[in-house]
Amino acid sequence: MLFSIKVEKIGVMGFSAGGHVASTLGVHTEDVSVMGDSLDKISFRPDFMLLVSPVITMGEYTHTGSRDNLLGDKPTREVIEKYSNELQVTAQSPPAFIVHAENDQVVNPRNSLLFFNALREKNVSASIHIFPFGGHAIGLQNNPGSTMLWKELCEMWLVEKGFLP
């Protein structure tokens, strides 16, 4: 155990476009980080995902700025599908805790719904919380109304799933 880290309890968290990075780690299976060192023995795949206002799809409900920055301005259908993470979910994908605001005008909340539904289709444990307010600014503090509860709900989920004592 390196630095007393429990390697079977390593998660990833991402907000907005970082949610796309985090979900990509969870659903894509090719390990591009292999270097031939001792860390290659530890799976790159996270054991859980925490996704806040995540960009998930490169399809109809994508955040076009994220898609254009990641895939260019004229991606092929094949590339769009490859990086639409709701299409890459398998039964081996890690469980996810997903938070979004219904009034997010930047990243359509359907991104979170698509990912949640894909996880459930593959019988992967997932929890989703769509709050009425928060826009695209849900953060670690200063959230409006009930959106303030997301961190407490997340901590409870982590305990229930056995990732925290």
Summary of the structure (lengths in Angstrom):
residues: 165
radius of gyration: 16.0
end to end distance: 17.7
largest distance: 48.6
contacts: 488
relative contact order: 0.16
helix: 40%
strand: 13%
